[in-house]
């Protein structure tokens, strides 16, 4: 179905990297079994089934270079828990070899002069030419590459159970009103309309979708990227909270605290009609053996079709005096940025490649369409960072928005009060 198996990918990637192993990795310095000092320790929060498989592709590719793997998983969506653990490790003077981070977190560690640079690999692999500016803005610091981009995830997706849509006679909704009407139809038939995970980052993922659907790309940029006070406390933002309240009527009562992949399972199992979530959710559908267009549907959240909100997992490498660790970091960066790995990783995880120069023919139907949309958005400057996932504003702002949005979701807060508090919280976080 996907045109290349994981085993074939590993074999081909190993051959592709043979010149690197000869020039960068000295065989005498490497243990054949990838144990002992010859291993990388990688902090990450990829713990769901599809995420673990995708991460396994990196582990296997490193094994072809005789590099061992010490996994350091920290469960929790959006990486909040992982970043707390990482700060503790850095503070204690014991950083891992590398860590999965999101945009502003990579910049924060670069400002602290904690990271190794990847300029040599980036130059050899022409990263300046193949990764879009929206990614380079975060993967580079002061003109130097400080992170290797894994993929691009877009966050303004709806995932739908096709059999349930067919059963209820629901066509793909193109407008917000049609979207709400389809949710109501599911509710009246006894189904949960919206599979929902009640965690702050998930609340805000849905919220940013509603911001874009309500106000459009220009408003999204003004409010959540430029942090314009007039946009944050505006009638359009009040309407955004009204629309969010309308949407919340279709989640179930057991949603508080639910992990995102458990919400995805509700759609997979036909218990819920839709989930609004980034395309890592698609990895769960594929991991369950389901096919896009046949077993599940994917479409942009109605009203958001003019733009793509994104995040990209980045691998940062921590500065070290250990020459062997430096060599292994460079090898890992080259693997992550390679065309073969970008395609295989996206196949497994549900994303699209961060490189803009590849053919997506080997990917599923949703990814093929998503990749075209990302390429078009990058060209037209409508590839915009996700606030919930660390690409629109610094962590202080993100966390302030988390607090307001989750307070709104879990209370009867009026929409005008929510908009006012949102503007005040952002002002406090940026002052």
C-alpha positions in Angstrom: 0.0 0.0 0.0 2.7 2.5 0.9 5.3 1.5 -1.7 8.2 0.7 0.7 8.4 -1.6 3.7 10.2 -0.7 6.9 12.7 -3.5 6.3 13.4 -2.3 2.7 13.8 1.3 4.0 16.3 0.2 6.7 18.4 -1.7 4.1 18.3 1.1 1.6 19.1 3.7 4.3 22.0 1.7 5.5 23.5 1.6 2.1 22.9 5.3 1.6 24.8 6.1 4.8 27.8 3.9 4.1 29.9 6.9 3.0 29.0 8.6 6.3 30.0 5.6 8.4 33.4 5.5 6.7 34.1 9.2 7.0 32.5 10.1 10.3 32.3 6.9 12.3 35.5 5.0 12.9 34.7 1.3 13.1 37.4 0.8 15.7 35.5 3.3 17.9 32.2 1.5 17.6 31.1 -1.6 19.4 29.6 -4.1 16.9 26.5 -4.8 19.1 25.8 -1.1 19.7 26.2 -1.5 23.5 28.4 0.2 26.1 29.5 3.7 25.2 28.4 3.4 21.6 24.8 4.4 22.1 22.6 7.5 22.1 20.2 8.4 24.8 17.1 10.1 23.3 14.5 11.8 25.4 11.0 11.9 23.8 7.3 11.6 24.4 6.4 9.2 21.7 4.6 6.5 23.6 1.5 5.6 21.6 1.5 2.7 19.2 2.1 4.6 16.0 4.6 7.0 17.6 6.6 4.1 19.0 6.7 2.4 15.6 7.9 5.7 14.0 10.6 6.1 16.6 11.6 2.5 16.0 12.5 3.4 12.5 15.2 5.8 13.8 16.4 3.2 16.2 16.7 0.6 13.4 18.4 3.0 11.1 21.0 3.8 13.7 21.6 0.1 14.3 22.7 -0.1 10.6 25.5 2.3 11.7 26.3 0.2 14.7 24.9 2.8 17.1 22.9 1.5 20.1 19.8 3.1 21.5 18.8 4.1 25.0 15.2 5.2 25.0 14.0 7.8 27.5 10.2 8.1 27.0 8.2 10.6 29.1 4.5 10.1 28.5 2.3 13.2 28.0 1.0 14.8 24.8 2.6 18.1 23.6 5.8 17.3 25.6 5.0 19.3 28.7 6.1 16.4 31.0 9.1 15.7 28.9 10.3 19.3 29.0 10.1 19.2 32.8 12.3 16.1 32.9 14.7 17.6 30.4 15.2 20.7 32.5 15.9 18.5 35.5 18.5 16.5 33.5 20.2 19.7 32.2 20.2 21.3 35.7 21.9 18.3 37.2 24.6 18.4 34.5 23.5 15.1 32.9 21.9 15.9 29.5 20.8 13.1 27.1 22.5 12.8 23.8 19.4 14.3 22.1 15.9 15.3 22.8 12.6 15.6 20.8 11.4 19.2 21.2 9.0 21.7 19.6 9.9 25.1 18.0 10.2 27.6 20.9 11.8 25.0 23.1 14.6 24.5 20.6 15.2 28.2 20.5 15.2 28.4 24.3 18.0 25.8 24.6 20.0 27.4 21.8 19.8 30.8 23.7 21.3 29.0 26.7 24.2 27.8 24.5 23.4 24.2 25.3 23.2 22.8 21.8 25.6 21.3 19.3 25.4 22.8 15.8 24.5 20.8 12.8 25.9 23.1 10.1 28.2 20.6 8.5 25.4 18.0 7.9 23.0 20.8 6.9 25.4 22.1 4.3 26.2 18.6 2.9 22.6 17.7 2.7 21.4 21.1 1.4 18.9 21.7 4.2 18.6 25.4 3.4 17.1 24.4 0.1 14.7 21.7 1.1 13.2 22.7 4.4 10.6 25.6 4.4 11.3 28.9 6.0 8.5 28.3 8.6 10.6 25.3 9.9 14.0 27.0 9.5 12.8 29.8 11.7 12.9 27.4 14.6 15.5 24.8 13.5 18.1 27.5 13.1 19.5 30.0 15.7 21.7 33.0 14.8 22.1 31.5 11.3 23.2 28.1 12.6 21.3 24.8 12.3 20.6 23.6 15.9 17.9 20.9 15.2 17.0 18.2 12.7 13.3 18.4 11.6 11.5 15.0 11.6 8.2 16.0 9.9 5.4 18.5 9.6 2.2 17.8 11.4 -0.8 20.0 10.7 -3.3 20.5 13.5 -6.4 21.7 11.6 -7.7 18.2 10.7 -11.0 16.4 11.4 -10.8 12.6 11.6 -14.1 10.8 10.9 -15.5 7.3 11.1 -16.7 6.8 7.5 -19.0 3.9 8.3 -20.8 6.1 10.8 -21.0 9.0 8.4 -22.6 6.6 5.8 -25.0 5.1 8.3 -26.2 8.6 9.4 -26.3 9.9 5.9 -23.6 12.6 6.6 -21.6 14.1 3.8 -18.3 15.8 4.4 -19.2 19.2 5.9 -17.6 22.2 4.2 -18.9 25.0 6.5 -19.0 25.5 10.2 -22.8 25.4 10.2 -22.8 22.1 8.3 -20.2 20.7 10.7 -22.4 21.5 13.7 -25.4 20.1 12.0 -23.6 16.8 11.4 -22.6 16.7 15.1 -26.1 17.2 16.1 -27.3 14.4 13.8 -24.8 12.0 15.5 -25.9 13.1 18.9 -29.6 12.6 18.1 -28.7 9.1 16.9 -27.1 8.2 20.2 -23.5 8.7 19.3 -20.8 11.0 20.7 -20.3 13.7 18.1 -16.9 14.8 19.1 -14.2 12.5 20.6 -12.5 14.8 23.0 -9.5 14.6 25.3 -9.9 17.1 28.2 -6.2 18.1 28.7 -5.0 21.7 28.4 -3.0 21.1 25.2 -5.9 19.3 23.6 -8.4 22.0 24.7 -6.1 24.6 23.0 -5.6 22.5 19.9 -9.4 22.6 19.4 -9.5 26.3 20.4 -6.9 27.3 17.8 -9.0 25.4 15.1 -12.0 27.5 16.1 -9.9 30.7 16.0 -8.9 30.0 12.5 -12.4 28.9 11.4 -14.1 31.9 13.0 -11.7 34.7 12.0 -9.6 33.4 9.1 -5.9 33.3 8.6 -5.2 37.0 9.1 -7.0 37.0 12.4 -5.3 33.8 13.5 -1.9 35.5 12.7 -2.8 38.7 14.5 -4.2 37.0 17.6 -2.1 33.9 18.2 1.3 34.7 16.5 1.6 38.5 16.7 -0.4 38.6 20.0 -2.2 41.8 19.1 -4.1 42.9 22.2 -6.9 44.3 20.1 -7.4 41.0 18.3 -7.2 39.0 21.5 -10.0 41.1 23.1 -12.2 41.6 20.1 -15.7 40.7 19.0 -14.2 38.1 16.7 -12.5 36.4 19.7 -15.8 36.6 21.6 -17.5 34.9 18.7 -14.6 32.3 18.7 -15.5 31.4 22.3 -19.2 31.3 21.4 -18.3 28.8 18.6 -16.1 26.8 21.0 -18.9 26.5 23.5 -21.2 25.4 20.7 -18.7 22.7 19.8 -18.2 21.5 23.4 -21.9 20.5 23.6 -21.0 17.4 21.5 -18.3 15.9 23.6 -19.0 13.2 26.2 -19.0 13.6 30.0 -16.0 11.3 30.4 -13.6 13.5 28.4 -11.7 15.2 31.3 -8.1 13.9 31.4 -8.5 11.6 28.4 -5.4 11.0 26.4 -5.6 12.0 22.7 -5.1 8.4 21.4 -8.0 7.1 23.5 -10.2 9.8 21.9 -8.9 8.6 18.5 -9.9 5.1 19.5 -13.5 6.2 20.0 -13.6 7.2 16.4 -11.9 4.1 15.2 -14.3 1.9 17.2 -17.4 3.8 15.9 -18.3 5.3 19.3 -17.8 8.8 18.1 -18.2 10.6 14.8 -15.3 13.0 14.7 -12.0 14.1 16.4 -10.3 17.4 15.9 -6.6 16.6 16.2 -3.3 16.9 14.5 -2.4 14.2 11.9 -0.5 12.1 14.4 -4.0 10.8 15.1 -3.9 9.2 11.6 -1.1 7.1 12.7 -3.5 5.4 15.1 -5.9 4.6 12.3 -3.1 3.2 10.1 -1.7 1.2 13.0 -5.2 -0.3 13.4 -5.0 -1.5 9.8 -7.5 1.0 8.5 -7.4 2.8 5.1 -7.9 6.5 4.4 -11.0 7.2 2.3 -12.4 3.7 2.9 -12.5 3.2 6.7 -11.9 6.8 7.9 -12.2 10.3 6.4 -9.8 13.2 6.8 -10.6 16.8 6.0 -9.6 20.3 7.2 -11.7 21.7 10.0 -14.5 23.5 8.2 -13.7 27.1 7.8 -9.9 26.6 8.1 -9.3 25.5 4.5 -7.3 28.6 3.5 -4.4 27.9 5.8 -2.4 25.1 7.5 -1.5 25.3 11.2 1.5 23.2 12.0 4.0 21.8 14.3 7.2 19.9 13.6 9.1 17.6 16.0 12.7 18.7 16.1 15.7 16.7 17.4 18.2 18.8 19.2 21.7 17.5 20.1 23.3 18.6 23.3 26.8 20.0 23.3 29.4 17.5 24.5 33.2 17.2 24.5 32.9 13.4 23.8 34.1 12.9 20.2 32.2 9.7 19.8 28.9 11.2 21.0 29.5 14.1 18.6 29.9 11.6 15.7 26.8 9.8 16.6 24.8 13.0 16.9 25.9 14.0 13.4 24.9 10.5 12.1 21.5 10.8 13.7 20.9 14.2 12.2 21.8 13.0 8.7 19.4 10.1 9.0 16.5 12.2 10.2 17.0 14.7 7.3 17.4 12.0 4.6 14.6 11.6 2.0 14.1 7.9 2.8 13.7 8.5 6.5 11.4 11.5 6.1 9.0 9.4 4.0 9.1 6.3 6.2 8.7 8.2 9.4 5.7 10.1 8.0 4.2 6.8 6.8 4.4 5.4 10.3 3.5 8.5 12.3 0.8 10.0 10.2 2.7 13.2 9.3 4.1 14.6 6.0 7.8 15.1 5.3 9.4 18.3 6.5 11.3 18.4 3.3 9.5 20.1 0.4 11.2 18.3 -2.4 9.8 14.7 -2.2 7.2 12.7 -3.9 4.4 11.6 -1.5 3.2 8.8 -3.8 4.2 6.2 -1.2 2.1 7.8 1.5 -1.6 7.4 2.2 -4.3 9.5 0.6 -4.6 11.9 3.5 -0.9 12.5 3.6 -0.7 13.0 -0.2 -3.4 15.7 0.0 -1.9 17.1 3.2 1.6 17.4 1.7 0.2 19.3 -1.3 -1.6 21.6 1.1 1.5 22.2 3.2 3.6 22.9 0.1 1.0 25.4 -1.1 0.7 27.0 2.3 4.5 27.3 2.6 4.6 29.1 -0.8 1.7 31.5 0.1 2.8 32.3 3.7 -0.2 30.6 5.2 1.8 27.8 6.9 1.3 29.1 10.4 2.6 27.8 13.7 0.3 26.0 16.1 0.0 27.8 19.5 -0.9 24.6 21.3 2.2 22.9 20.0 4.9 25.5 20.5 5.1 27.2 17.1 3.1 30.3 17.5 4.3 31.9 20.8 6.8 31.2 23.5 6.1 28.7 26.3 5.1 31.5 28.8 2.3 32.6 26.4 1.3 29.1 25.5 0.9 28.1 29.1 -1.1 31.3 29.8 -3.5 30.5 27.0 -3.7 26.9 28.2 -5.0 28.2 31.6 -7.6 30.5 30.1 -8.9 28.0 27.5 -9.1 25.1 29.9 -10.9 27.3 32.5 -13.4 28.2 29.8 -13.9 24.5 28.8 -14.4 23.4 32.3 -16.8 26.1 33.5 -19.7 28.3 32.4 -17.4 31.3 31.8 -19.0 33.8 29.4 -17.3 34.3 26.1 -16.7 38.0 26.6 -15.0 37.3 29.9 -12.9 34.6 28.3 -11.7 37.0 25.6 -10.9 39.7 28.2 -9.0 37.3 30.4 -7.2 35.9 27.4 -5.9 39.3 26.5 -4.9 40.0 30.1 -3.1 36.7 30.4 -1.1 37.1 27.2 -0.1 40.7 28.2 1.1 39.4 31.6 3.0 36.6 30.0 4.8 39.0 27.6 5.6 41.8 30.0 
